[in-house]
Amino acid sequence: MPRFQCSSSARTGSRSVASSRALATAIVGLLTVIAPPASAQSAAATRLPERAVRREIPITNAIRRALAAGTRDSTGRPGPQYWQLRTDYVIDVSLDPTTSRLTGKARITLHNTSPDALAEIALRLDPNHFLGNAPHAAPWTPAEVTEGMEISRMTVDGRTVNLGAAAPLGDGSTGARAAAAAAAAAANAAASEPVLRNARSTRASIRLGSPIAPRSTAVLEIDWSHKLPGGAGAGHRMVQRWADTLYQPTQWFPRVAKYDDLRGWDPELYLGPSEFYNNFGSFDVNIDVPAGWIVSGTGVLQNPEQVLTTTARERLRRVTASDAILTIVGADEIGPGQATATSTTGRLVWRFHADTVNDFAWATAKKYVWQATRATIPGKGVVPIHMLFLPGRANLYARAGEISRHALEFYSALWFPYQFPQFTLQDGPSAGMEYPMVINSNQGAADHETAHQWWPMVVANNETWYGWMDEGFNQYMNVLSDADAAKTRPDLNGLGQSYGRTSGDESEAPMMWNANYGGPQRYGFTTYQKTPLMLSMLGGIVGDSAVQRAHREWAHAWMFKHPSPWDYMFFMNKALNRDLGWFWYSWLFTTESVDGRIEKVTPAGIRTAVVVAQDGMMPSPVVLEVKFAATGPALRPMKNAVMTDSVTARVTWPVDVWFSGDRRFIANLMFGARPIDSITLDPDRRFPDRKPADNRWQRAK
Ligand SMILES: [Zn+2]
């Protein structure tokens, strides 16, 4: 690893005074910013500045308030005063393939379980992401510029909401003109009149004439229409249809934003990469499509006898009887009477119901093949797995049933049983996205997307801010699932150490930073890839099975609730019975690494002194693997050592040895006079290190 002190005075010691002075002057000229003056160098060269090891978890004002209010506490479990809003949706929506438009009516019951009177309701209008002037995070590129979400009617408890410029202006105005018109409308509205604000943004709000009292409900009705974007786009959810024959509506209805004890109304815009943070509630969604088109979605189909053929219903009855993959609607069964029931109007309405979910997604195609199989959930029983794909893409679904079954069964055993009554994979352009009970995925990402049914679909973190709490945890569990599927043992060695290669890159934001603004270069790393590295190190300290046991307890504590990162840190500290403040601080709030090395080894009789140095700001336990010569004096026992075979010992000192601030620790090996052949620092490669080569010492032959 790079060292930051300048050892020029030591290197120039053998030169003449004159040349040494000239060289020193030149070097000092170059290095004044990073090295002390030459006169101070003899002392500085022997020792890096001491480091201050921070051991507390930084507490923000929002967390401080939550702790004071008792909504959260230092156990990491929901506090005695914890609350969360509930929103129940009834939606009628109709798809017109000739215009690719959805037209819908939503009736939303908002249960204000908070102790606060709500003077406004914040709305997430994600279809406005496709307006030409909507802000986007690179490299997400919408497939199509649309007119966004066009709201034609809105009421709150029966009172008409002044829409300002939410409705199309007629002259097609959007952007600044529309915003100005909306502002003018809001300014002119009477204080008692409900007014919609920022209607042309992904995050709008209704200023209410009279607040929603604590522990009361409000009913919101919204009629809207929007075009589903099609064409060439980049990034998940940016393309939601293939021409006029397949539609994958996601984040498609007006959603009430999250109101929580930490930030009040969620202020975040939908910028593309970061996904969602939603209230739990029930959904009754009635989807009106042309007869012959198959619809899948979140929830359970309520009217199969009205929309399916007798044959399809017969086949569905057999799905949960075996692991066989059954065809419900085949490639040669097309149109009304074959793919679906017939209809005198040329349309069919598919009715879905879901009890407690935090979103609703669906898909429909003129020609879906529908296959199904089952998963057997430990402690619960069988659930159906549905797969809907285009006939020409059957190869992408050949293993999808088997992969999803394994994922549902494996993660159920690992964390808690899969919570929903069915599971569906939907083919389409927006591949690689997850919703409750539904993934828009083929077999390629099936394991990962299925894993999202645990977070954020049940343990529902704020994904916009802290995507690592679902994407990162997901990446970690995928390592375990992959190994299980391959009938091997998961190997988390090396992951923690590898972070040393990234640490120090100025494009990396800390994980405790709003992922919406994590930056295009490292969004994927920070949100997805870094968490398994962090948990690899944690496993290197407490053991991987302890990490998973504690994480499982945390997951149980937060089912169908909304944990913050602080809840996770506090809970893990408690469950692992350790003060890991230093660990969470380093990994989540900084981009520092350990950068350990063996500096010097001095055998002296029965004792061998190993100087271990850490050049980074993150501390770690000291773990040495000591290999002895095959013969020689008997090995004496050391109380912090275990023998892993007859000539190999694993010796451990806790992280506390660094808390005094020293950058060097003398690890005394007291095994007696048997010669030591080699010593390896961090043999499981769990601690971030940019130059692992200096972690090893070998006796000179
Ligand atoms: Zn994911």
Residues whose N, C-alpha, C, O or C-beta is under 5 A from the ligand:
A	BS01	ZN	E471
